[in-house]
Amino acid sequence: MSAVLAGYIYPARMPWVQIIADLHAAGCTNYRIAAIFGITVSTVDRWEEGSEPRHSYGTAILALHAQICPELTQQRHMEAKQRV
């Protein structure tokens, strides 16, 4: 199963742990990510530990990643395609 983000179809098995790590490397803390999405820090902690976000949050995380880490976004999508 796939989802659409700005006209792009991405695989359902995204590397969420790596995507969160990319956001950390760009200076986003779990607290900041939680504040952006209006969720608890513990939810972001779970994503960091390997839990998969709900679709709506997954789409939002990918949009944030594309804004903050544009040079890595395509690479993460390619990794996800290889995992399917």
C-alpha positions in Angstrom: 0.0 0.0 0.0 1.2 3.5 -0.8 0.2 7.0 0.0 0.5 10.3 -1.9 2.5 13.3 -0.8 2.4 16.3 -3.2 1.7 14.2 -6.2 4.4 11.6 -5.3 3.4 8.1 -4.4 5.6 6.8 -1.6 5.9 3.3 -0.2 4.2 2.3 3.0 7.5 1.1 4.6 9.3 4.3 5.1 12.5 4.3 7.3 10.9 6.3 10.1 13.8 5.9 12.5 16.2 7.3 10.0 13.8 10.1 9.1 13.6 11.2 12.7 17.4 10.9 13.0 17.7 13.2 10.0 15.5 15.7 11.7 17.6 15.5 14.9 20.8 16.0 12.9 19.2 19.2 11.4 18.5 20.5 15.0 14.9 19.3 15.6 14.5 17.9 19.1 11.7 15.5 19.9 10.1 18.3 21.9 10.1 20.6 18.8 8.7 17.9 16.6 5.9 17.2 19.1 5.2 21.0 19.4 4.9 21.3 15.6 2.4 18.5 15.4 0.6 19.2 18.7 1.4 15.7 20.1 3.2 14.4 23.1 7.0 14.0 23.2 6.4 10.3 24.1 4.7 9.8 20.8 7.8 11.1 19.0 10.0 9.0 21.3 8.0 5.9 20.1 8.6 6.8 16.4 12.3 7.2 17.2 12.3 3.7 18.7 10.7 2.2 15.6 6.9 2.6 16.0 5.2 3.6 12.7 3.2 6.8 12.8 -0.4 7.0 11.8 -0.9 7.9 8.1 -1.7 11.6 8.8 1.4 12.0 11.0 3.5 10.1 8.6 2.5 12.5 5.8 3.2 15.4 8.0 6.6 14.1 9.1 7.6 13.6 5.4 6.5 17.2 4.6 8.6 18.5 7.6 11.6 16.3 6.5 11.3 17.7 2.9 11.4 21.2 4.3 14.2 20.7 6.8 16.3 18.0 5.1 15.5 18.4 1.3 18.8 16.8 0.3 18.0 13.6 2.1 14.3 13.3 1.2 14.8 11.6 -2.1 17.4 9.2 -0.6 14.9 8.1 2.1 12.2 7.5 -0.5 14.7 5.3 -2.5 15.6 3.4 0.6 11.9 2.8 1.3 11.3 1.5 -2.2 14.1 -1.0 -1.7 12.5 -2.2 1.5 9.1 -3.1 -0.1 
